[in-house]
Amino acid sequence: MAKISQLPALNDPNGTELVPVVKDGKTLRASVAGLVAGAVAGTVDNLKVDAVAYIGRPGDAVLVDGTPTGIGAVYWHDAIDDAGSVIAVDVFDRAAGTINLASYRGPLGALARTALSSFKTTGTRTSRRIMLAEPIPVRAGDILAVQPTAGALVVAEVQSGDVGYTYSAPYLPETIALDAPTTNGQVQVRFVIAYRKQVVTADTFLASTAVKIVGPRAVATSSDVNPRGYVEWKTLGQPTAHTVRWGNYTVNLDGKTQRMEFPNFSLAQPYAFIGNSLTDSTDVLDRWSQLLAAQYLQLMISAARYSSDWRMVYRVGAKAIVLTLAGTLPAAGTVAVSKINGAAIDGNNPAAFLTTGDPGVVTGMAMSGYLTRNGVTRRATVSAPNGASFAYVVTQAPGQTAITFDGPVTFVPDFALQVPGRICVIWLGNNYFYSQVPNGYGDYTNPQMWVDLKLIVAFLQARGCRVLLIPIIPSANTAEGDNWLARGAGTPYTAMESANARTDAMFPGLMARHADGRTLLKFLQDRNDGSPEALDDVAKGFTPRNLRRRSDGSYDLLHMYGDGAGDRAVKDFVDSALRSQALPNAVTQTTDFVITAIGAGEQQPDVAVTRVGRDGLADLADRVGVVAAEAATDPSYKRYMVAMVLTGFGLKGMTTGEVNLNGGVVQASFADGSRLTGNPDADCKRRLTATMLSGFLPAGYGSPTVDATMRIYQALRPDGSAAVGNGDITGKLGMTALVFSAFTPQTGRVNQSGGVLPGGVDRDAGWISVGRQAPASGIAILTGATPNRLLQAFLDDGRTITISKPGDDPDVFLQSGDSIKYRRTTPAITGGGATMVSELIAPEVVPSGTTAMQLVLMFGQSNGAGYSDGSPAIVTKSSVSPRALMFSGGPRLGLRNLADKLELLPLASLGPLREKLDTYAGETPLSGLASTYLQALPANVSIIGNTVAIGGARIEELRKGTQPYANALRLVQRSKVVADRLGLPFKVLRIVWIQGEANIGPLGATGYKTELNQLQTDFDTDIRAMLGQAETVQFVCAQISSWFNNTANARSSTPLACLELALQYPTRFACSGPMYRFQFTPASTLHLMPAGTNNHGAMIGHVLGRLDAGVLQPYLAAKSATLSGNTVTLDYSLADGALVLDTSVVTNPGNYGFEFGQTGGNAVTVTNVAITGTNVVLTLSAEPTGTARWIGVALTGAVGALPGPTTGARACLRDTSTQQGPDGSYLHNYAGHQQLFF
């Protein structure tokens, strides 16, 4: 291990440095990113541990009575070494009294007191520790004093050593004016200081600088089989790159990118072209790129520019363009650009994105886009007079005011905003692939080409683009110094071949080849016209000149001409390459994405898996035919929302609309040729809003009024009355609702940020939607049948308030989909006001024939909540049975933290049990449990399945009196209320307990077993009292199988506790078996894979069914162990069927997982394992002579090993149960973790 002193100091780290770290004798390189600038690597708090220091007597010295020696009776102890807090004083308590204690700071000649405390002695003449009422904070260099002065203190020196006495009579010459003398004549003292100690090893340093993916999710924003959508995540640390893989396809992204749009690789997509003069279509109409787009009737954009290969990374937006303006940007006119990216604008600045070097190029010398700084955005164009000029200027789009930016501005080209989702064809390299000097690759290529190309490809793929790379082709130049006829090291031709090979290797699947395998050059050569000149070119390895013939009869050395034959040939080649390009698996509604964050040096990458989940906007997006993915969460009513309104519905015949990054409408064109110029500032202000509304108001409505914060104030109805809008919610809620309700009745519900949500908004002011008010304290439910339906509010305080009367049906309220509405003016609310929430529902979905209901309550920690590390996923796609129900808050009810309180909203109603994918968790054991348990239950019984488990919770944090315990009782109470309302008898017979990873204790510890025993007692008492049921509430406990992975305990009492309790109290406890037979995730090794979680739940459901059938102990465990000579017989008469030693699923860890132990005596091992009927017979190497003899079953794991069926603590003994799980595999009972003494 490497101490921090062995790591180098970094004066000004920028996050890219790699520092050497020694681990296991090997020097690794770790990124210092994330550590404090200016500090020695590793001096961050998470590399420290809690420690205790002692001042006065040594920590291990025994405090005794005695008389102080040396100078003085007041001892000024050595200065504090580490900042911390004085928390206690150890004393030899000689006499009763009060002793003052203070800390001082400053020079010795003028010490100033910074804190004062005291402690009392009792005269017991014993050594004891006295905790201070309040800790005294101290810094390094502070001095502790006993019997301090009230003010300043002057001392000649600071005494130190191990004497550690204080005495009441002050007589030191270096002290003055000692007051408040102690009343205890003499004590021997030791001060206890708690502080944070830096303990840095290679392991902790690597861990603290590691990359970690959090919150991965894949969101489908449409309901298509191949949906639109995106993958996004956050990465902690400083990754150097990311990859996103689905199926057999991988996209490589840079370290900063944390989002990727779903790709759509259909040929019927708009095109984008990137390249040099071979692709530049500025002044022509028949470039190959234009021909290709026209062939498929698709629009195209192009960033390609003459001699601009090395500037493409800026022109496409893959690298930032930062402009320094020479002054104010005027409303009309221009302002000069003085710098780009902090450097002068010249031929050596690659960010000079307009420069081609040719003064004859005067067209295409402008790019439009957006200038942004500190949230302020302006539409603008950057231009230069010609290709050789560096006189860049910026011109604002019309309709904007002058502005002086307070610093450089970022320029985002239109190309970067328009490119997402396009087919991008890149043809780069001819102008800068050849370095003419050797390089790191060992050839004469320019490495910068691949640096740029990686950035461009990653930028495009993150935006869902399909990318095709076209190889470099040779020039026909044979002039000295640029002779393409020559071959060998250092020649352009050989360097070209090396460059194309490297590009092909770096970007698998992206390099263009004809469907028959031909390269571009070979394809062009095969298009020769048979002339001697063309054939000579082919023989020389060049493009045939019939494809390079200009209209005047001359030949270009490189570019395509030939009366269009050259460009047509390139178009045909690219078309074939696109058609034959190996494409990834199409993204579906169930695609799994694997995200990898790659660290620097030898740091381990982090991997997360996320499955596509359907976004709440998908239905609405389908209906309006636009992508509205950002609308629901965008508080500024930004670009997607405005674009959807403008282009999706049309504003007074509008045909095109231009929207800036902040959602401001810049301008729009109309069918009659007129143009509307909007106010494109950051907030899309009032004038534009009023104009927009006038185009959206329902027939006959007019004169909309908008207040200064963009809220609708009112609009006039046809009869002249004012329809007052929603002007009391920020984020343009009223405007959005009115806009959408006018065109999509009953689909225009919006959130408080103005985002569109599924649901209804009725534009008639006489009706309103029941909407959320914070905090929600009740739920409105429609009950009964016409004409006797009731709208009732069930409140948190237990009251049920009837909002409507039967006689009012159907005039008072109506039901539309999931929305219930009522007239505000109807005096129907009784018993006080009722607070409503937006998730309003119809009556509970309970299958016909149900005459009884049970709650299966799951409790514990993360494996009971469906955690699967960074790769949550769903295995069960739909409800396993109509009789399997859950509450509307989902299987986890939204609970994640220990302090989370279970509110009424997640318990609003019952519906089908369905697994839910969250960013931190996926499949729970509930669906698997229901799939097997319902097979055993009578057909008239339905179950409610929900979990209130909390990830990482210790059992002490779940006991009675905690919030999680209260949540569990709240779930029981709410289930009883719903069952009563439905007229169904209701019981809670069992609680499924999946916990223990947070409570690993050594073998022999009894604390966990005691806690678990008490927890069952408390739940049994409270639930039976709540429900009035006679049956015991039994705990069904899963045995954890991962204790050895992240602790130093090869054996642990924690997994043994539930089995021991089940054998001891079979009516109160049952064991569902060990978890080792299921697959664990490789990331943390504590959690099961989603499929393993599903099968684990099915195993638990099978156990519940056997318990219902009267099987007292439905799990595989030995009831006893009997020794006879050197033979031990284990009684496994509880088996479901025959006993089998099977290594096909669980591999043999040695002796099939059985071991022998004893205290003292001879050396004894297990030499044979055999099955005789319901017994397992172990042969020992000798008759044991020790005491406390025991047999271990799946008892020992290798510290640090992975748990699961092929590693860790496990046994190969199972029964022959015929029960099958959801995936068709047999749910055999495997031997539980057990230690049997005999």
KAQUI-V241455 format. One record per residue. N is the residue number from 0. SS is DSSP state (@ for helix, = for strand, . for the rest). D_LAST is the distance of its C-alpha to the last C-alpha in whole Angstrom. Layout:
BEGIN
N/SS/D_LAST + N/SS/D_LAST
END
This chain:
BEGIN
0/./44 + 1/./47 + 2/./48 + 3/@/51 + 4/@/53 + 5/@/53 + 6/./54 + 7/./58 + 8/=/60 + 9/./62 + 10/./65 + 11/./66 + 12/./63 + 13/./64 + 14/./61 + 15/./61 + 16/./60 + 17/=/58 + 18/=/56 + 19/=/54 + 20/=/50 + 21/=/48 + 22/=/45 + 23/./43 + 24/./46 + 25/=/48 + 26/=/51 + 27/=/51 + 28/=/53 + 29/=/53 + 30/=/55 + 31/./56 + 32/./57 + 33/./56 + 34/./56 + 35/./58 + 36/./62 + 37/./63 + 38/./60 + 39/=/58 + 40/./55 + 41/./52 + 42/./53 + 43/./52 + 44/@/50 + 45/@/47 + 46/@/47 + 47/=/46 + 48/=/43 + 49/=/43 + 50/=/43 + 51/=/44 + 52/=/47 + 53/=/48 + 54/=/51 + 55/=/52 + 56/./50 + 57/./47 + 58/./44 + 59/./42 + 60/./44 + 61/./44 + 62/./46 + 63/./48 + 64/./51 + 65/./54 + 66/./58 + 67/./59 + 68/./61 + 69/./63 + 70/./66 + 71/./66 + 72/./63 + 73/./63 + 74/./61 + 75/=/61 + 76/./58 + 77/./58 + 78/./59 + 79/./56 + 80/./55 + 81/./53 + 82/./54 + 83/=/52 + 84/=/51 + 85/=/51 + 86/=/48 + 87/=/47 + 88/=/49 + 89/=/47 + 90/=/48 + 91/=/48 + 92/./50 + 93/./52 + 94/./55 + 95/=/55 + 96/=/57 + 97/=/58 + 98/=/58 + 99/=/59 + 100/=/58 + 101/=/60 + 102/=/60 + 103/=/63 + 104/=/65 + 105/./68 + 106/./70 + 107/@/69 + 108/@/73 + 109/@/72 + 110/=/69 + 111/=/68 + 112/=/66 + 113/=/64 + 114/=/61 + 115/=/61 + 116/=/58 + 117/=/56 + 118/=/53 + 119/=/53 + 120/=/52 + 121/=/51 + 122/./52 + 123/./48 + 124/./48 + 125/./45 + 126/=/44 + 127/=/43 + 128/=/44 + 129/=/46 + 130/=/46 + 131/=/50 + 132/=/51 + 133/=/52 + 134/=/52 + 135/=/55 + 136/=/55 + 137/=/56 + 138/./58 + 139/./58 + 140/./61 + 141/./60 + 142/=/60 + 143/=/58 + 144/=/60 + 145/=/59 + 146/./62 + 147/./64 + 148/./68 + 149/./69 + 150/./71 + 151/./71 + 152/=/70 + 153/./72 + 154/./70 + 155/./71 + 156/./68 + 157/./64 + 158/./62 + 159/./59 + 160/./56 + 161/./53 + 162/./55 + 163/./54 + 164/=/56 + 165/=/58 + 166/=/61 + 167/./63 + 168/./66 + 169/./68 + 170/./70 + 171/./70 + 172/./73 + 173/./72 + 174/./71 + 175/./73 + 176/./73 + 177/./69 + 178/./69 + 179/./66 + 180/./65 + 181/./62 + 182/./61 + 183/./58 + 184/./60 + 185/=/57 + 186/=/54 + 187/=/52 + 188/=/51 + 189/=/49 + 190/=/50 + 191/=/47 + 192/=/48 + 193/=/47 + 194/=/48 + 195/=/47 + 196/=/47 + 197/=/48 + 198/./45 + 199/./46 + 200/./45 + 201/@/46 + 202/@/43 + 203/@/44 + 204/@/47 + 205/@/47 + 206/@/45 + 207/@/48 + 208/./50 + 209/./49 + 210/./50 + 211/=/48 + 212/=/50 + 213/=/49 + 214/=/50 + 215/=/51 + 216/=/53 + 217/=/55 + 218/=/58 + 219/=/60 + 220/./63 + 221/./64 + 222/./63 + 223/./64 + 224/./62 + 225/./63 + 226/./63 + 227/./65 + 228/=/62 + 229/=/61 + 230/=/58 + 231/=/57 + 232/=/55 + 233/=/54 + 234/=/53 + 235/=/52 + 236/./53 + 237/./56 + 238/./56 + 239/./58 + 240/=/58 + 241/=/57 + 242/=/56 + 243/=/56 + 244/=/55 + 245/=/55 + 246/./54 + 247/./56 + 248/=/58 + 249/=/58 + 250/=/60 + 251/=/60 + 252/=/61 + 253/=/62 + 254/./60 + 255/./61 + 256/./62 + 257/./59 + 258/=/60 + 259/=/62 + 260/=/64 + 261/./63 + 262/./65 + 263/./67 + 264/./69 + 265/./71 + 266/./75 + 267/./76 + 268/./75 + 269/./78 + 270/=/78 + 271/=/78 + 272/=/80 + 273/=/79 + 274/=/81 + 275/./84 + 276/./88 + 277/./87 + 278/./85 + 279/./87 + 280/./89 + 281/./91 + 282/./95 + 283/./94 + 284/./93 + 285/./92 + 286/./89 + 287/@/87 + 288/@/84 + 289/@/87 + 290/@/87 + 291/@/84 + 292/@/83 + 293/@/86 + 294/@/85 + 295/./82 + 296/./84 + 297/./82 + 298/./83 + 299/=/82 + 300/=/82 + 301/=/82 + 302/./82 + 303/./83 + 304/./86 + 305/./89 + 306/./87 + 307/./84 + 308/@/81 + 309/@/80 + 310/@/81 + 311/@/79 + 312/@/75 + 313/@/77 + 314/@/80 + 315/./77 + 316/./75 + 317/./72 + 318/./73 + 319/./74 + 320/=/78 + 321/=/79 + 322/=/83 + 323/=/84 + 324/=/87 + 325/./91 + 326/./91 + 327/./91 + 328/=/91 + 329/./94 + 330/./94 + 331/./96 + 332/./97 + 333/=/95 + 334/=/93 + 335/=/92 + 336/=/89 + 337/=/89 + 338/=/86 + 339/=/83 + 340/./79 + 341/./81 + 342/=/83 + 343/=/87 + 344/./88 + 345/./89 + 346/./88 + 347/./85 + 348/./83 + 349/./81 + 350/./81 + 351/./85 + 352/./84 + 353/./87 + 354/./89 + 355/./90 + 356/./92 + 357/./95 + 358/./98 + 359/./99 + 360/./96 + 361/./97 + 362/./95 + 363/./92 + 364/./92 + 365/=/90 + 366/=/86 + 367/=/85 + 368/=/82 + 369/=/81 + 370/=/81 + 371/=/78 + 372/=/78 + 373/./76 + 374/./75 + 375/=/79 + 376/=/80 + 377/=/84 + 378/=/85 + 379/=/87 + 380/=/88 + 381/=/88 + 382/=/91 + 383/./93 + 384/./97 + 385/./96 + 386/./93 + 387/./94 + 388/./95 + 389/./92 + 390/./94 + 391/./91 + 392/=/92 + 393/=/90 + 394/=/92 + 395/=/90 + 396/./90 + 397/./93 + 398/./92 + 399/./90 + 400/./91 + 401/./92 + 402/=/89 + 403/./88 + 404/./84 + 405/./83 + 406/./82 + 407/./81 + 408/=/80 + 409/=/78 + 410/=/80 + 411/=/78 + 412/=/80 + 413/@/80 + 414/@/79 + 415/@/75 + 416/@/75 + 417/@/77 + 418/./75 + 419/./71 + 420/./71 + 421/./73 + 422/=/74 + 423/=/74 + 424/=/76 + 425/=/76 + 426/=/79 + 427/./79 + 428/./79 + 429/./83 + 430/./84 + 431/./81 + 432/./79 + 433/=/81 + 434/./81 + 435/./83 + 436/./81 + 437/./78 + 438/./75 + 439/./71 + 440/./71 + 441/./73 + 442/./76 + 443/./78 + 444/=/77 + 445/./77 + 446/./73 + 447/@/74 + 448/@/75 + 449/@/71 + 450/@/70 + 451/@/72 + 452/@/71 + 453/@/68 + 454/@/69 + 455/@/71 + 456/@/68 + 457/@/66 + 458/@/68 + 459/@/69 + 460/@/66 + 461/./64 + 462/./67 + 463/./66 + 464/./69 + 465/=/69 + 466/=/70 + 467/=/72 + 468/=/74 + 469/./77 + 470/./77 + 471/./80 + 472/./83 + 473/./86 + 474/./89 + 475/./92 + 476/./93 + 477/./94 + 478/./96 + 479/./95 + 480/./92 + 481/./91 + 482/./91 + 483/./89 + 484/./90 + 485/./89 + 486/./85 + 487/./83 + 488/./81 + 489/./82 + 490/./84 + 491/@/84 + 492/@/83 + 493/@/80 + 494/@/79 + 495/@/79 + 496/@/77 + 497/@/75 + 498/@/75 + 499/@/74 + 500/@/72 + 501/@/70 + 502/@/70 + 503/@/69 + 504/@/66 + 505/@/65 + 506/./66 + 507/./64 + 508/./66 + 509/./68 + 510/=/71 + 511/./74 + 512/./74 + 513/./77 + 514/./75 + 515/./76 + 516/./74 + 517/./78 + 518/./78 + 519/@/80 + 520/@/83 + 521/@/83 + 522/@/83 + 523/@/86 + 524/@/88 + 525/./87 + 526/./90 + 527/./92 + 528/./96 + 529/./97 + 530/./99 + 531/@/100 + 532/@/99 + 533/@/96 + 534/@/95 + 535/@/95 + 536/@/93 + 537/@/90 + 538/@/91 + 539/@/90 + 540/./87 + 541/./89 + 542/./89 + 543/./92 + 544/@/95 + 545/@/96 + 546/@/93 + 547/./95 + 548/=/98 + 549/./100 + 550/./102 + 551/./105 + 552/./104 + 553/./102 + 554/=/99 + 555/./96 + 556/./94 + 557/./91 + 558/./91 + 559/./91 + 560/./95 + 561/./97 + 562/./98 + 563/./94 + 564/@/93 + 565/@/91 + 566/@/89 + 567/@/89 + 568/@/87 + 569/@/85 + 570/@/84 + 571/@/84 + 572/@/81 + 573/@/79 + 574/@/79 + 575/@/78 + 576/@/75 + 577/@/74 + 578/@/74 + 579/@/72 + 580/./70 + 581/./66 + 582/./65 + 583/./61 + 584/./59 + 585/./61 + 586/./59 + 587/./58 + 588/./57 + 589/./53 + 590/./54 + 591/=/51 + 592/=/52 + 593/=/51 + 594/=/52 + 595/=/51 + 596/=/52 + 597/=/53 + 598/./53 + 599/./55 + 600/./54 + 601/./51 + 602/./49 + 603/./47 + 604/./49 + 605/=/47 + 606/=/47 + 607/=/47 + 608/=/48 + 609/=/49 + 610/=/51 + 611/=/54 + 612/=/54 + 613/=/57 + 614/./59 + 615/./61 + 616/./64 + 617/@/64 + 618/@/66 + 619/@/68 + 620/@/69 + 621/@/69 + 622/@/72 + 623/@/74 + 624/./74 + 625/./73 + 626/./70 + 627/./69 + 628/./66 + 629/./67 + 630/@/68 + 631/@/65 + 632/@/64 + 633/./68 + 634/./69 + 635/./72 + 636/./73 + 637/./73 + 638/@/75 + 639/@/73 + 640/@/74 + 641/@/77 + 642/@/78 + 643/@/76 + 644/@/78 + 645/@/81 + 646/@/81 + 647/@/79 + 648/@/81 + 649/./85 + 650/./87 + 651/./90 + 652/./91 + 653/=/89 + 654/=/88 + 655/=/86 + 656/=/84 + 657/=/83 + 658/=/80 + 659/./79 + 660/./76 + 661/./76 + 662/./77 + 663/./81 + 664/=/83 + 665/=/85 + 666/=/88 + 667/=/88 + 668/=/91 + 669/=/92 + 670/./94 + 671/./97 + 672/./97 + 673/./96 + 674/=/94 + 675/=/92 + 676/=/91 + 677/./88 + 678/./87 + 679/./84 + 680/./83 + 681/./79 + 682/./79 + 683/./81 + 684/./83 + 685/@/85 + 686/@/88 + 687/@/87 + 688/@/84 + 689/@/87 + 690/@/89 + 691/@/86 + 692/@/85 + 693/@/89 + 694/@/88 + 695/@/85 + 696/./86 + 697/./86 + 698/./90 + 699/./92 + 700/./90 + 701/=/92 + 702/=/92 + 703/=/89 + 704/=/88 + 705/=/85 + 706/./85 + 707/./84 + 708/./80 + 709/./81 + 710/./80 + 711/=/82 + 712/=/84 + 713/=/86 + 714/=/88 + 715/=/91 + 716/./90 + 717/./93 + 718/./94 + 719/./95 + 720/./92 + 721/=/89 + 722/=/86 + 723/=/84 + 724/./81 + 725/./78 + 726/./79 + 727/./76 + 728/./73 + 729/./73 + 730/./73 + 731/./76 + 732/@/74 + 733/@/77 + 734/@/79 + 735/@/76 + 736/@/75 + 737/@/79 + 738/@/79 + 739/@/77 + 740/@/77 + 741/@/81 + 742/@/80 + 743/./77 + 744/./76 + 745/./73 + 746/./71 + 747/./73 + 748/./70 + 749/=/69 + 750/./67 + 751/./68 + 752/./69 + 753/./71 + 754/./69 + 755/=/69 + 756/./66 + 757/./66 + 758/./67 + 759/./70 + 760/./73 + 761/./76 + 762/./79 + 763/./81 + 764/./81 + 765/./81 + 766/./77 + 767/=/74 + 768/=/71 + 769/./68 + 770/./67 + 771/./64 + 772/./65 + 773/./62 + 774/./60 + 775/./59 + 776/./59 + 777/=/59 + 778/=/59 + 779/=/62 + 780/=/61 + 781/=/63 + 782/=/63 + 783/./64 + 784/./67 + 785/./71 + 786/./73 + 787/./70 + 788/./68 + 789/=/67 + 790/=/66 + 791/=/64 + 792/=/62 + 793/=/58 + 794/=/58 + 795/./55 + 796/./56 + 797/./55 + 798/./59 + 799/=/60 + 800/=/64 + 801/=/66 + 802/./69 + 803/./71 + 804/./72 + 805/@/72 + 806/@/76 + 807/@/76 + 808/./74 + 809/./75 + 810/./78 + 811/./75 + 812/=/73 + 813/=/72 + 814/=/69 + 815/=/69 + 816/./66 + 817/./64 + 818/=/66 + 819/=/67 + 820/=/71 + 821/=/73 + 822/./76 + 823/./76 + 824/./79 + 825/./78 + 826/./77 + 827/./74 + 828/./71 + 829/./70 + 830/./68 + 831/./69 + 832/./68 + 833/./65 + 834/./64 + 835/./64 + 836/./62 + 837/./63 + 838/./60 + 839/./61 + 840/=/60 + 841/./61 + 842/./59 + 843/./55 + 844/./54 + 845/./52 + 846/./53 + 847/./55 + 848/./53 + 849/./50 + 850/./49 + 851/=/46 + 852/=/45 + 853/=/41 + 854/=/40 + 855/=/37 + 856/=/37 + 857/=/35 + 858/=/34 + 859/=/33 + 860/./34 + 861/@/36 + 862/@/34 + 863/@/35 + 864/./38 + 865/./39 + 866/=/39 + 867/./39 + 868/./41 + 869/./44 + 870/./45 + 871/./44 + 872/./45 + 873/./46 + 874/./44 + 875/./45 + 876/./49 + 877/./49 + 878/./48 + 879/./45 + 880/./47 + 881/./49 + 882/./47 + 883/=/45 + 884/=/47 + 885/=/46 + 886/=/48 + 887/./51 + 888/./50 + 889/./48 + 890/./44 + 891/./44 + 892/./46 + 893/./48 + 894/./45 + 895/./44 + 896/./44 + 897/./42 + 898/./45 + 899/./46 + 900/./47 + 901/./47 + 902/./51 + 903/./53 + 904/@/54 + 905/@/51 + 906/@/50 + 907/./54 + 908/./53 + 909/=/51 + 910/=/52 + 911/=/50 + 912/./46 + 913/./47 + 914/./46 + 915/./48 + 916/./48 + 917/./48 + 918/./49 + 919/./45 + 920/=/43 + 921/./44 + 922/./42 + 923/./39 + 924/./36 + 925/@/39 + 926/@/41 + 927/@/38 + 928/@/36 + 929/@/39 + 930/@/40 + 931/@/37 + 932/@/36 + 933/@/40 + 934/@/40 + 935/@/37 + 936/./39 + 937/./42 + 938/./46 + 939/./47 + 940/=/44 + 941/=/45 + 942/=/43 + 943/=/43 + 944/=/41 + 945/=/41 + 946/=/39 + 947/./40 + 948/./37 + 949/./38 + 950/./38 + 951/./36 + 952/./35 + 953/./32 + 954/@/30 + 955/@/32 + 956/@/35 + 957/./35 + 958/./34 + 959/./36 + 960/./39 + 961/./40 + 962/@/42 + 963/@/40 + 964/@/38 + 965/@/42 + 966/@/43 + 967/@/40 + 968/@/41 + 969/@/45 + 970/@/44 + 971/@/42 + 972/@/46 + 973/@/48 + 974/@/46 + 975/@/47 + 976/@/51 + 977/@/51 + 978/@/50 + 979/@/52 + 980/@/55 + 981/@/54 + 982/./53 + 983/./50 + 984/=/47 + 985/=/44 + 986/=/40 + 987/=/38 + 988/=/35 + 989/=/32 + 990/=/32 + 991/=/31 + 992/=/29 + 993/=/29 + 994/./29 + 995/./27 + 996/@/29 + 997/@/30 + 998/@/27 + 999/./25 + 1000/./23 + 1001/=/21 + 1002/./17 + 1003/./16 + 1004/./19 + 1005/./19 + 1006/@/23 + 1007/@/23 + 1008/@/21 + 1009/@/23 + 1010/@/26 + 1011/@/25 + 1012/@/24 + 1013/@/28 + 1014/@/30 + 1015/@/29 + 1016/@/30 + 1017/@/33 + 1018/@/34 + 1019/@/33 + 1020/@/35 + 1021/@/38 + 1022/@/38 + 1023/@/38 + 1024/@/41 + 1025/@/43 + 1026/@/43 + 1027/./43 + 1028/./40 + 1029/./38 + 1030/./35 + 1031/./32 + 1032/./32 + 1033/=/29 + 1034/=/28 + 1035/=/27 + 1036/=/25 + 1037/=/25 + 1038/=/23 + 1039/./25 + 1040/./24 + 1041/./27 + 1042/./25 + 1043/./25 + 1044/./29 + 1045/./31 + 1046/./28 + 1047/./27 + 1048/./23 + 1049/./22 + 1050/./19 + 1051/=/19 + 1052/./18 + 1053/@/21 + 1054/@/20 + 1055/@/17 + 1056/@/18 + 1057/@/20 + 1058/@/17 + 1059/@/15 + 1060/@/18 + 1061/@/19 + 1062/@/16 + 1063/@/16 + 1064/./20 + 1065/./21 + 1066/./25 + 1067/./25 + 1068/=/23 + 1069/=/23 + 1070/=/22 + 1071/=/25 + 1072/=/23 + 1073/=/23 + 1074/./26 + 1075/./26 + 1076/./27 + 1077/./31 + 1078/./33 + 1079/=/34 + 1080/./37 + 1081/./38 + 1082/./39 + 1083/./37 + 1084/./34 + 1085/./32 + 1086/./34 + 1087/=/34 + 1088/./38 + 1089/@/40 + 1090/@/39 + 1091/@/35 + 1092/@/35 + 1093/@/37 + 1094/@/35 + 1095/@/32 + 1096/@/34 + 1097/@/34 + 1098/@/31 + 1099/@/30 + 1100/@/33 + 1101/@/31 + 1102/@/28 + 1103/@/31 + 1104/@/33 + 1105/@/30 + 1106/@/29 + 1107/@/32 + 1108/./32 + 1109/./29 + 1110/./26 + 1111/./24 + 1112/./21 + 1113/./24 + 1114/./21 + 1115/./19 + 1116/./15 + 1117/./12 + 1118/./12 + 1119/./8 + 1120/=/6 + 1121/=/7 + 1122/=/7 + 1123/=/11 + 1124/./13 + 1125/./13 + 1126/=/12 + 1127/=/9 + 1128/=/11 + 1129/=/11 + 1130/=/13 + 1131/./15 + 1132/./18 + 1133/./19 + 1134/./21 + 1135/./25 + 1136/./26 + 1137/./25 + 1138/./22 + 1139/=/24 + 1140/=/23 + 1141/./26 + 1142/./28 + 1143/./31 + 1144/./30 + 1145/./27 + 1146/./28 + 1147/./25 + 1148/./24 + 1149/./22 + 1150/@/20 + 1151/@/20 + 1152/@/18 + 1153/=/15 + 1154/=/14 + 1155/=/11 + 1156/=/11 + 1157/=/10 + 1158/=/12 + 1159/./15 + 1160/./15 + 1161/./16 + 1162/./17 + 1163/./15 + 1164/./16 + 1165/=/15 + 1166/=/19 + 1167/=/19 + 1168/=/18 + 1169/=/19 + 1170/=/20 + 1171/=/20 + 1172/./21 + 1173/./19 + 1174/=/16 + 1175/=/15 + 1176/=/14 + 1177/=/14 + 1178/=/15 + 1179/=/14 + 1180/./17 + 1181/./16 + 1182/./13 + 1183/./11 + 1184/./12 + 1185/./11 + 1186/=/9 + 1187/=/7 + 1188/=/6 + 1189/=/6 + 1190/=/8 + 1191/=/11 + 1192/=/14 + 1193/./17 + 1194/./16 + 1195/./19 + 1196/./22 + 1197/./25 + 1198/./27 + 1199/./30 + 1200/./30 + 1201/./31 + 1202/./28 + 1203/./29 + 1204/./28 + 1205/./29 + 1206/./28 + 1207/./25 + 1208/./22 + 1209/./22 + 1210/./20 + 1211/./22 + 1212/=/21 + 1213/=/23 + 1214/./24 + 1215/./28 + 1216/./29 + 1217/./33 + 1218/./34 + 1219/=/36 + 1220/./36 + 1221/./40 + 1222/./40 + 1223/./40 + 1224/./36 + 1225/=/33 + 1226/./31 + 1227/./28 + 1228/./24 + 1229/=/22 + 1230/./19 + 1231/./18 + 1232/./17 + 1233/=/13 + 1234/=/10 + 1235/=/7 + 1236/=/4 + 1237/./0
END
